[in-house]
Amino acid sequence: MATIRYSLHRGDLLRWQLYGLPRQRVIMSFLLIASTLMAGLSLREPDLAARSLAFKITFVVLFDILFFGVVVTLQVALVGMTLLWGKHRGLVGEHVLEVRDDGLLERTAFNESLHRWAGFHKVKRTRSYLYLYVTDAMLHIVPLRCFTTPEEAKAFEDEIRKHIKTA
C-alpha cells in the first residue's frame, strides 16, 4: 500500500479556487446570461438603440468581458481574504494519505477519515496538483511537489485509479 505525506499551504488553496472557478458551468452560464441581459437592457436606451447591429454586438461582447473581469476579480479578492484570515484547521498543514484495500485514509492533526473506493467520484491531474474527488463536492488536493520523482507521482495516481476501477 502507498502512503504519502505532504503539506498544504494557503497558496495551494488559492490555486485550487482559481482552477475550480472557471469549471463551474452553472455559475459561468448564469454570469453569461446575467451580463448579456444587463447589456441588452442598456441597449434599450435611445442613444444606443439607434446604433448599428455591429455596434450592439460589440457592445454586448465587451460588456460581457468586462462583467466577467469584475466578477472574477472580486471572487479572487474575497477568496484571498478568506484564505488569508481564516484558520482552515485540518486543511492547511500536514496531511498523510494512505492507499488501503478498504479505501483512502487521510490523517491530519485534526481528523482521520476513511473514504471508501466505491464512493470515489474522479481523479484529475494538472501540472502541479493531483485532485482526488472523494465525492462530487469533496476532494483532496495533493501537490505533486510532495513526490520525489514524476514516476512516483504516476505510480500513486495509478494505484488510486486501480482501486477506483475495482470498486
N, C-alpha and C positions, 0 to 999 in steps of 0.2 A: 504494500500500500504506500502511496505517495503522501508526503507531508511537506508543506511549505510554510515558511514564516516570513511575514512581511509587515511593513508599517505603512499606514495610510496617513497622509498629510492633508491639510485644508486645501492645498493646491490640487490634489488628486480629486477631491470632491467638486471643486470648481470646474475642472476639466470634464468630469462626468456630466455636470449640468450643461456645459457647453456642447458636449457630444449628444446629450439626450434631447435638448430643446428642439432642434430642427427636425427630429424624428417623431415628434408628437403630432401626428397627422390631423387629429381632430382640432387641436389648438391652432395649428397653422392654417387649416381650412377656415376656421372661424375668423381668424385675423384677416385673411384674404377677403372673405365675404364682407366683414365689417368695414374694412378700409375702402373697398370698392363701392359699397353703399354710401359711405361718407363722401367719397369723391363724386359720386353721382348726384348726391344732394347739393353739393357745391356747384355742380354744373347747371343747376336749375336757376341760378342767379342770372338776371337778364344780360349782364355784360359778358358772361361766359357762355350762355345759351346761344348767343349769336355767332360764336366762333365755329370754325370748320371741324369736320369729323376727325381729321388728323390731329388737330389741337386737342380735342376732347380725349382721344385715345392716349395721346402722350401725357396729358394731364392726369388721367386715371393711373397710368403705369407709374409715373413719377410720384404721385401721391401714395400709391401702394408701397413703393420702395421706401419713401420717407417714413411712412407709418410703421413699417416693419423695423426700420432702423431705430426709431424712437422706442418701440416696444421692446426690442431685443436689448437695447442699451439699458433701459430701466430694469429689465429682468436680470441682466448680468449684475447690475449695481445692487439690486436687492438680494440676490443670491450671495454676492460677495460680502455684503454687510452681515448677512445671516451667518455665513461661514466664519467670518472674522470674529464676531461677538458671541456666537453660540458655543456651548461646551462640547456637544457631539460625543458624549461618552459612549464608548462601545463602538464608535465608528472611526474616529480619529485615534490613531495609536497602533499598538502591536496586535497582529492577528496571526492565528495559526489555522491553516486549513488542512484537514486530513481526509484523504480519499479512502473510504472504507467500503466493504461489501454492502452494508446496510444503508449507506448514504454519505453525504459530505458533512463532516463535523467541523464546526467553526468554534474556536475558543478565543476570547479576549479577556481582559482583566475584569470585565463586567458581565459577561454571559458565556454560555456554552449552548450551541444549537446543533441539532442533527437534522439535515434536510434530506429526506428520502429521495431516492433516484426517480421514483415514479412521479413525483411532483415537479421535477425539473422542467423548466419552460424552454430555455435555449442557452447557447454559448455563443458569444460574439468576441471577436478578436480585432483589435486595432493595432496601430504601430506601437503603442505604448502600454496598452492595457488588455487584460482578459476580463470580460464581463460575464459572470456566471449568474444567469437569471434562475433563481431557485423557485420563483413563481413569476407570473407575468408582471408583478409590481415590485418585487423584492430581488435584490441582486447583491453579489459580492464583487467588489472592484479589486482586481488583482493586478498590481503594477508589474509589468514584465521585467522591471529592473531588479526584482527580487530573485530572479533566476540567474545563475552564473553563466549559462550559455543559452542560445536560442533553441538548441536541441533539447535542453532540459525543460524549457517552457513548452515546447511542442509535445514532449512526452507527457507532461502533466495534463495538457489540454486533451490529448488523445485518450488518456486514461479516463478522464471525466466523460468524454463523448462515448467511450465504450460502455461505461456503466449506464449512461442515459439510454442507449440503444437497447440494452438487455433488460431494462426495467419494464 
